[in-house]
Amino acid sequence: MTDDTVEQRRSVDPSVSDRYRGRPVGATAASVALPYPRPGVLDGWPGWLVGLAGLLTLGLLLRIVLALAFPRIHHADELFQYYEQAHRLAFGQGIVPWEYREGIRSWLLPGMLAGLMKAVSWVSDDPASYLAVSKALWSALSLSIPAVAFLWARRAAGLTAGLTAAFIATLWFELVYYAPTALTESIATSLLLVACWLAWTAEAGDRRRLIWAGLLFGLVFVFRFHLLPAILTAAVVASRGDWRGRLRPMLLAGLAPVLLCNGLLDWVTLGWPFQSVLKNFWINIVEEKSHSFGVMPLGFYLEEYVRVWSWWLAPMAALVVLGARGQPMLVAVPLAVVLSHSLVAHKEYRFVLPALPFLLILAALGTERLARRLAGLAAERWGGVPHWAPLAVLCAAWVLASGLLSASDRWRPEWTRVAPGIATTQALHEREALCGLGLLTPWWDLAGYTTLHRDVPVFWFGDNMRRLWRSAPSFNYVMARPEQMPPETGYRLESCPSEICLYRRPGQCAAPRDIDVSGSMAERGM
């Protein structure tokens, strides 16, 4: 039997792989030198693991591609509170807002970004490079959300529920949108879910897991101390009444050391331990400085959910309720996030972002339970319907909802926030002749030294145009919208990279005779 084939061998040994069917074995194989192929990298992986890895890869690509395709700054805080201070730390130039003059912001996130910027600048001096790397890293961190969604839902309702939760968390438009942003809310969102998962699933006596949960809770507090009510709620729910065995390791061995390190960082960088927390609370809450940015009604977040989720709100709420049975952690934490932030006068939708992953996991559990019920009904009435069909239809509905809502009137402008300023500032970066810049636009239309990345003075004096033009010898470029530019200034239109144009005069720049944009902002308390 020197020329027997795999089909013949399989009749004796069924373990022979299907991939070798039809290939000769034995002497014939040796004579024609047809080696068996080596096992593939994924051959030993369970099918669900391959599916999860595929979803995470898709999620990462989706987040990075959309971040690069739609250059944007979600909020001025992302640029001027974090990126700009990182640029100031790494390269020496940056616009300084009032929060850093008062010392109410931690230097942790700007310090991290500064290290990244400096490292990338050794490879490329293009500011787009360090911004792209930053967005990719935050996008990768955000994949903790679909990963934990899978683990949580699988533990609660099985493998199908786990993959459903990962699928929804991978593709939901809000998570995709916020993933690449350098905002404390988005970073804390990724960490909070992991911390809650570790705390909730820790077995009695598993101190290591509880300590890791506490460490992550501590990092959540450091990045976003406003989440303290949610952290305490999660810790109490996870303790299950075992204060000594579960709560103490989390708080004393896990959370407390991180808080002490944060206090030390504030002491070294700001002057007092915990200054970024205590002084922030005093100025914004007690002295009501945050009221100057807007005071919203108690039901603001409910109104925002109606505006953002629109027609999907009712199905979403129904699925959340259906999936909530037996999930106290997934219910308690988002309630704590929304309710605690509702009591603060100044509200923004991004503040309650940490509640979203918990709600999506509940909705995913509800989706899987509804699909099972529909599959059972379909089997009773129409026996030929595949059991997976209802779940496939529901998942398709999630994809459709995510796509339509991301392009809605409420969310479409979010994808291009500050895009005109970014495009014009990028064009300025490339102007070798630039030696000074005057702003006729609001100062926040300039995408910061983060995007400009040039050691030149920038001048802005609000509505005081006369004062600005007195400083004209110190700048040879003006950034303005066409309707803002007065005639006969000596500056001529050079280009309009966006709705904001660049105007240039010939000649060089004299030494500054007035304060720059940071000094002007300080005069106005900005």
C-alpha positions in Angstrom: 0.0 0.0 0.0 2.6 2.5 -1.0 0.3 4.6 -3.1 -2.6 4.8 -0.7 -4.4 8.2 -0.4 -5.6 10.1 2.5 -9.2 8.9 1.8 -8.0 5.3 2.2 -6.1 6.2 5.4 -9.1 8.0 6.8 -11.1 4.8 6.5 -8.8 3.3 9.1 -7.7 6.5 11.0 -10.5 9.2 11.1 -8.1 11.6 12.8 -6.4 12.4 9.5 -7.2 16.1 8.7 -9.6 17.1 5.9 -6.9 19.5 4.7 -4.9 16.5 3.4 -7.7 14.8 1.5 -6.7 13.6 -1.9 -2.9 13.9 -1.2 -0.7 10.8 -1.5 1.0 9.4 1.5 3.7 6.8 2.1 6.2 6.1 -0.6 4.4 8.1 -3.2 4.5 11.1 -1.0 8.2 10.7 -0.6 8.8 10.3 -4.3 7.0 13.5 -5.2 8.2 15.4 -2.2 4.9 16.9 -1.2 5.3 17.9 2.5 2.3 18.3 4.6 1.5 21.9 5.4 2.4 23.2 8.8 -0.6 23.9 11.1 -1.8 27.5 10.8 -1.3 30.0 13.7 -5.0 30.0 14.4 -5.6 26.3 14.1 -5.4 25.7 17.8 -7.6 28.6 18.7 -11.3 28.1 19.6 -13.7 29.6 17.1 -15.0 32.1 19.6 -11.5 33.4 20.3 -10.8 33.9 16.6 -14.1 35.8 16.3 -13.3 38.0 19.3 -9.8 38.7 18.0 -11.4 39.6 14.6 -13.8 42.0 16.3 -11.1 43.7 18.3 -8.9 44.1 15.2 -11.9 45.5 13.3 -12.6 47.9 16.2 -9.0 49.2 16.3 -8.9 49.8 12.6 -12.3 51.5 12.6 -11.3 53.8 15.4 -7.9 54.7 13.9 -9.2 55.2 10.4 -12.0 57.4 11.4 -9.8 59.4 13.7 -7.3 60.1 10.8 -10.1 60.6 8.2 -11.9 63.2 10.4 -9.2 65.3 12.2 -11.1 66.9 15.1 -10.9 68.1 18.7 -14.0 67.1 20.6 -13.7 69.8 23.2 -11.3 72.7 23.9 -10.3 70.8 27.1 -8.7 68.0 25.0 -6.5 70.5 23.1 -5.7 73.3 25.6 -5.9 71.4 28.9 -3.9 68.3 27.8 -2.2 68.4 24.4 -1.2 72.0 24.7 0.3 71.7 28.1 2.1 68.5 27.0 3.6 70.5 24.1 4.6 73.2 26.5 6.3 70.7 28.7 8.0 68.9 25.8 9.0 71.8 23.5 8.5 75.0 25.5 5.5 76.6 23.6 1.9 76.4 24.6 -1.2 78.5 25.3 -1.8 78.6 29.1 -5.5 78.6 30.2 -6.7 79.7 33.6 -6.8 76.2 35.0 -3.1 75.9 34.9 -2.5 79.4 36.2 -4.6 78.5 39.2 -3.1 75.0 39.5 -6.3 73.0 39.5 -5.2 70.4 36.9 -3.1 67.3 37.4 0.0 67.1 35.3 -0.3 63.3 35.0 -2.0 63.2 31.5 0.0 66.2 30.1 3.1 64.5 31.3 2.3 61.2 29.6 1.5 63.0 26.4 4.7 65.1 26.6 6.8 61.9 26.8 5.0 60.5 23.8 5.4 63.8 21.8 9.1 64.0 22.6 9.7 60.3 21.7 7.8 60.6 18.3 9.6 63.9 17.5 12.9 62.0 17.4 11.5 60.1 14.4 9.4 62.8 12.8 9.0 66.6 13.5 5.6 66.7 11.9 3.0 67.3 14.6 0.6 65.1 12.7 2.9 62.2 13.6 2.7 62.5 17.4 -1.1 63.2 17.2 -1.6 60.1 15.1 0.4 57.9 17.5 -1.5 59.4 20.5 -4.9 58.6 18.8 -3.8 55.1 18.0 -2.7 54.4 21.6 -5.9 55.7 23.1 -7.9 53.7 20.6 -6.0 50.6 21.6 -6.8 51.3 25.3 -10.5 51.7 24.4 -10.5 48.1 23.2 -10.7 47.1 26.9 -14.4 47.9 26.6 -15.4 45.3 24.0 -13.0 42.8 25.6 -14.6 43.2 29.0 -18.0 43.3 27.5 -17.4 39.9 26.1 -16.1 38.5 29.4 -19.0 40.0 31.4 -21.8 38.9 29.1 -20.2 35.4 28.6 -20.1 34.9 32.3 -23.7 36.1 32.7 -25.4 34.3 29.8 -23.0 32.2 27.7 -20.7 32.5 24.7 -23.3 33.9 22.3 -24.1 36.7 24.7 -20.4 37.4 25.1 -19.8 37.7 21.4 -23.0 39.8 21.0 -21.8 42.3 23.7 -18.3 42.5 22.1 -19.9 43.1 18.7 -22.1 46.0 20.0 -19.3 47.6 22.0 -16.9 47.4 19.0 -19.3 49.1 16.6 -21.3 51.5 18.7 -20.7 55.0 17.3 -20.1 56.9 20.6 -17.4 54.5 21.7 -15.8 54.7 18.3 -16.0 58.5 18.3 -14.5 59.0 21.8 -11.9 56.2 21.6 -9.0 58.3 20.2 -9.7 61.4 22.3 -7.2 62.5 25.0 -9.9 63.3 27.5 -9.9 62.2 31.1 -13.5 61.0 30.6 -12.7 58.6 27.8 -9.6 57.3 29.6 -11.5 56.8 32.8 -14.3 55.0 30.9 -11.9 52.3 29.7 -10.3 51.9 33.2 -13.6 51.9 35.2 -15.1 49.0 33.3 -12.0 46.8 33.8 -11.9 47.7 37.5 -15.6 46.9 38.0 -15.1 43.5 36.2 -12.1 42.5 38.3 -13.9 43.6 41.5 -17.2 41.8 40.6 -15.6 38.5 39.5 -13.0 38.2 42.3 -13.6 35.1 44.4 -13.5 35.3 48.1 -9.9 35.5 49.3 -8.6 36.5 45.9 -6.6 39.4 47.2 -4.5 39.9 44.1 -7.6 40.4 41.9 -9.1 42.8 44.4 -5.9 44.8 44.8 -5.7 45.2 41.0 -9.3 46.3 41.0 -8.4 48.9 43.7 -5.4 50.1 41.7 -7.6 50.7 38.7 -10.2 52.4 40.8 -7.4 54.7 42.0 -6.4 55.5 38.4 -10.0 56.3 37.5 -10.1 58.7 40.4 -6.8 60.3 39.4 -7.9 60.9 35.9 -11.5 61.9 36.8 -12.1 62.4 40.5 -15.7 63.4 39.6 -16.3 59.6 39.4 -15.8 59.1 43.1 -19.5 58.3 43.7 -19.4 55.6 41.0 -16.1 54.2 42.4 -17.6 53.9 45.9 -20.8 52.4 44.5 -18.9 49.8 42.6 -16.7 48.9 45.6 -19.7 48.5 47.9 -21.6 46.3 45.4 -18.5 44.2 44.7 -17.9 43.7 48.4 -21.2 41.8 48.8 -21.2 42.7 52.4 -17.7 41.3 53.1 -16.1 44.5 54.3 -13.0 42.9 55.7 -12.3 40.2 53.1 -13.2 42.2 49.9 -13.6 45.9 50.5 -10.5 46.4 52.6 -8.0 45.0 50.1 -9.5 47.0 47.3 -9.5 50.3 49.2 -6.4 50.0 51.4 -4.0 47.9 49.4 -5.2 49.0 45.9 -6.8 52.4 45.8 -5.0 54.1 48.7 -1.4 53.8 47.3 -2.5 55.3 43.9 -4.1 58.2 45.7 -1.0 58.8 47.8 1.1 58.9 44.6 -1.3 61.3 43.0 -1.0 63.6 46.1 2.8 63.4 45.8 2.6 64.3 42.1 0.4 67.4 42.9 2.8 68.4 45.7 5.8 68.3 43.4 4.2 69.9 40.4 1.5 72.2 41.9 2.7 73.0 45.4 0.2 71.2 47.6 -0.8 67.5 48.0 -4.1 66.8 46.2 -4.3 70.4 44.9 -5.8 69.3 41.6 -8.7 67.8 43.4 -9.3 70.1 46.4 -8.7 73.4 44.7 -10.6 72.3 41.6 -13.6 71.4 43.8 -13.4 74.7 45.7 -13.1 77.0 42.6 -15.6 75.2 40.4 -18.2 74.0 42.9 -17.9 76.3 46.0 -17.0 79.5 44.1 -19.2 78.4 41.2 -16.6 79.2 38.5 -18.0 76.4 36.4 -21.3 78.2 36.2 -19.7 80.7 33.8 -19.6 77.8 31.2 -23.3 77.1 31.5 -25.9 76.0 34.1 -28.1 73.1 32.9 -31.3 71.7 34.4 -31.5 68.6 36.5 -32.8 66.5 33.7 -30.2 67.6 31.2 -28.7 64.1 30.7 -32.0 62.5 30.0 -32.7 65.2 27.4 -29.3 64.5 25.9 -30.0 60.8 25.7 -33.2 61.6 23.9 -31.3 63.9 21.4 -28.4 61.5 20.8 -30.3 58.2 20.7 -33.5 59.6 19.2 -35.7 56.8 17.9 -33.3 54.2 19.2 -33.9 55.3 22.8 -37.1 53.2 23.4 -35.6 49.9 22.0 -32.4 50.6 23.9 -34.2 51.2 27.2 -36.3 48.0 26.7 -33.2 45.9 26.0 -31.4 47.4 29.0 -34.3 46.5 31.2 -34.5 43.0 29.7 -30.8 42.4 30.4 -30.7 43.9 33.9 -31.9 40.9 35.8 -29.2 39.6 38.1 -26.7 42.3 37.2 -26.5 44.7 40.2 -23.0 46.1 39.2 -24.0 46.9 35.7 -27.1 48.7 36.9 -25.7 50.5 40.0 -22.6 52.1 38.4 -24.2 53.9 35.5 -27.0 55.1 37.8 -24.3 56.5 40.2 -22.5 58.2 37.2 -25.6 59.9 35.9 -27.2 60.8 39.2 -24.1 62.3 40.7 -23.3 64.4 37.7 -26.9 65.5 37.5 -26.5 67.3 40.9 -23.7 69.5 39.5 -24.9 72.7 37.8 -22.6 72.6 34.8 -23.2 69.6 32.7 -21.8 68.2 29.4 -22.7 65.0 27.7 -19.1 63.7 27.8 -19.2 63.8 31.6 -21.5 60.7 31.7 -19.6 58.7 29.0 -18.4 56.2 31.7 -22.0 55.0 32.1 -22.3 54.0 28.4 -20.3 50.7 28.4 -22.4 49.4 31.3 -25.6 50.3 29.5 -24.4 48.6 26.3 -23.5 45.4 28.1 -27.0 45.3 29.6 -28.5 46.0 26.2 -26.4 43.2 24.7 -27.7 40.8 27.3 -31.2 41.9 26.5 -30.5 41.5 22.8 -29.4 37.9 23.3 -32.3 37.0 25.5 -34.8 38.5 23.1 -33.1 36.6 20.2 -33.5 33.3 22.1 -37.2 33.9 22.7 -37.7 34.9 19.1 -35.8 31.8 17.9 -38.1 29.6 20.1 -41.2 31.2 18.8 -40.0 30.9 15.2 -39.2 27.2 15.7 -42.7 26.5 17.0 -44.4 28.3 14.1 -42.0 27.9 11.2 -39.7 25.0 11.8 -37.3 25.8 8.9 -36.1 29.2 10.3 -32.4 28.9 11.4 -32.0 29.4 15.1 -29.4 32.1 14.5 -31.6 34.3 12.3 -33.3 36.4 15.0 -29.9 37.3 16.6 -28.5 38.2 13.2 -31.4 40.5 12.5 -31.1 42.2 15.9 -27.3 42.7 15.4 -28.0 44.2 12.0 -30.4 46.6 13.7 -27.7 47.6 16.0 -25.3 48.3 13.1 -28.0 50.3 11.3 -28.9 52.3 14.4 -25.2 53.1 15.1 -24.6 54.2 11.5 -27.7 56.4 11.2 -27.3 58.0 14.6 -23.6 58.8 13.9 -24.8 60.7 10.8 -27.8 62.4 12.6 -28.2 66.2 12.9 -27.2 65.9 16.5 -24.0 63.9 16.0 -22.8 64.8 12.4 -21.1 68.1 13.5 -19.1 66.2 16.1 -17.0 64.5 13.5 -15.6 67.8 12.2 -15.3 69.9 15.4 -12.5 72.5 15.0 -11.6 70.9 11.6 -11.3 74.3 9.9 -8.9 75.6 12.6 -6.9 72.3 12.4 -6.5 72.6 8.6 -5.4 76.2 8.7 -3.0 75.7 11.6 -1.5 72.7 9.8 -0.9 75.0 6.7 0.7 77.5 9.0 3.1 74.9 10.3 4.4 74.4 6.8 5.1 78.1 6.1 8.8 78.6 6.5 8.5 82.4 6.4 6.2 82.4 9.5 7.8 84.6 12.2 4.6 85.8 14.1 0.9 85.3 13.9 -2.1 87.6 14.6 -5.5 86.2 15.2 -8.7 87.9 14.1 -10.6 84.7 14.8 -11.3 83.6 18.4 -8.2 82.2 20.0 -9.7 78.7 20.2 -9.8 78.6 16.3 -6.1 78.2 16.4 -5.4 74.5 17.0 -2.7 75.4 19.5 1.0 75.1 19.4 0.2 71.4 19.4 -0.6 71.7 15.7 1.3 74.8 14.9 4.6 73.4 16.3 6.6 76.5 15.6 8.4 78.7 18.1 6.7 82.0 17.1 4.7 84.5 19.1 0.9 84.5 18.7 -1.2 87.6 19.3 -4.9 87.9 20.2 -6.7 90.7 21.9 -10.4 89.8 21.6 -12.4 92.6 20.1 -9.6 95.2 20.6 -8.5 95.3 16.9 -6.7 98.5 17.4 -4.4 96.9 20.0 -3.8 93.9 17.7 -2.8 96.1 14.7 -0.4 98.0 16.9 1.4 94.7 17.3 1.5 94.1 13.5 5.3 94.6 13.2 5.6 91.5 15.3 3.6 89.2 13.1 3.7 88.6 9.3 0.7 86.2 9.1 -2.9 86.8 10.0 -5.5 84.1 10.5 -9.0 85.3 9.8 -12.2 84.6 8.0 -12.6 86.7 4.9 -15.4 88.8 6.4 -13.2 89.7 9.4 -10.2 91.0 7.4 -10.3 94.8 7.0 -9.0 96.4 3.8 -5.7 98.2 3.3 -3.8 96.5 6.1 -0.8 95.5 4.0 -1.7 91.9 4.4 -2.7 90.0 1.2 -4.6 86.8 1.0 -2.3 83.8 0.6 -4.6 80.8 0.8 -7.8 79.5 2.4 -7.1 75.9 3.6 -10.6 76.0 5.1 -13.2 78.6 5.9 -10.4 80.3 7.8 -7.8 82.0 5.6 -4.2 83.0 5.8 -3.0 86.6 5.0 0.6 87.6 4.7 2.6 90.8 4.5 6.2 91.0 3.2 9.1 91.5 5.5 10.3 90.1 8.8 9.0 90.4 12.4 10.1 92.9 15.0 10.5 91.9 18.7 7.1 91.7 20.4 6.0 95.0 22.1 2.9 93.5 23.8 1.8 90.4 25.5 1.0 87.2 23.6 -2.2 85.2 23.5 -1.6 83.6 26.9 -1.1 87.0 28.5 -4.2 88.4 26.9 -6.2 85.4 28.1 -4.9 86.0 31.6 -6.0 89.6 31.4 -9.5 88.4 30.7 -9.5 85.6 33.2 -9.6 82.9 30.5 
